[in-house]
């Protein structure tokens, strides 16, 4: 896995975020909100971690 590409890192964090969001959604009985939170979380973390290195 190439760690230089922003897209790869965001994709990894999106998958992790969706997994976390799905768990939150299941707990809240609202999968749509959980998945949306997960995607937003994944994109935010992926972008932030990439930007700190540059």
C-alpha positions as CSV (number, residue, x, y, z in Angstrom):
1,X,0.0,0.0,0.0
2,X,1.4,3.4,-1.0
3,X,1.1,5.9,1.8
4,X,2.1,8.8,-0.3
5,X,-1.3,9.0,-2.1
6,X,-3.9,11.0,-0.3
7,X,-6.7,9.0,-1.9
8,X,-5.5,5.7,-0.4
9,X,-5.3,7.1,3.1
10,X,-8.7,8.7,2.9
11,X,-10.1,5.4,1.6
12,X,-8.7,3.5,4.5
13,X,-10.0,6.0,7.0
14,X,-13.4,6.0,5.2
15,X,-13.7,2.2,5.7
16,X,-12.8,2.6,9.4
17,X,-15.2,5.5,9.7
18,X,-18.0,3.6,8.1
19,X,-17.4,0.7,10.4
20,X,-17.5,3.0,13.4
21,X,-20.5,4.8,12.0
22,X,-22.4,1.6,11.4
23,X,-21.8,0.6,15.0
24,X,-23.0,4.0,16.2
25,X,-26.0,3.8,13.8
26,X,-26.9,0.4,15.2
27,X,-26.7,1.7,18.7
28,X,-28.9,4.7,17.8
29,X,-31.3,2.6,15.7
30,X,-30.6,5.0,12.8
31,X,-28.2,3.5,10.2
32,X,-28.3,6.4,7.8
33,X,-27.1,8.9,10.4
34,X,-24.4,6.5,11.6
35,X,-23.0,5.8,8.1
36,X,-23.1,9.5,7.3
37,X,-21.1,10.3,10.5
38,X,-18.7,7.5,9.6
39,X,-18.0,8.8,6.1
40,X,-17.6,12.4,7.4
41,X,-15.3,11.1,10.2
42,X,-13.2,9.0,7.7
43,X,-12.8,11.9,5.3
44,X,-11.9,14.4,8.1
45,X,-9.3,12.1,9.6
46,X,-7.8,11.0,6.3
47,X,-7.5,14.6,5.2
48,X,-6.1,15.9,8.5
49,X,-3.5,13.2,8.8
50,X,-2.3,13.8,5.3
51,X,-2.1,17.6,5.6
52,X,0.0,17.4,8.8
53,X,2.9,15.7,6.9
54,X,3.1,18.4,4.2
